Amino acid sequence: MIAKTPITPYYAVIFTSERTEVREGYSNTADRMLEMAKGQEGYLGIESAREEIGITVSYWKDLDSIRKWKMNAEHLMAQEKGRKEWYQNYKTRICFVERDYEFNK
């Protein structure tokens, strides 16, 4: 589902990853992180897709909201587990969204 974002400007965090073969605990942790992110101040929405490469884009009100989410204690533990077990590699990009537009049928 496409996230319903507010009028610009806002920020996007693009998390692109390639997974390892380890599956144990990943789905539960991903679900928990999504629920926690939704409760964070400044959270605006999320979009995600996975094939060979996973791409998750989360939307945030400001850079301070992104920093607070990154430093959340449970999120930090999930990040560490991801580096040790679930991800072969990943890249995070933080972007300023100054314009968006859409089409709806």
Buried (B, 14 or more C-beta within 10 A) or exposed (E): EEEEBEEEEBBBBBBBBEBEEEEEEBEEBBEEBEEBBEEBEBBBBBBBEEEEEBEBBBBBBEEEBBEBBEEBEEBEEBBEBBEEBBBEEBEEEEEEBEEEEEEEE
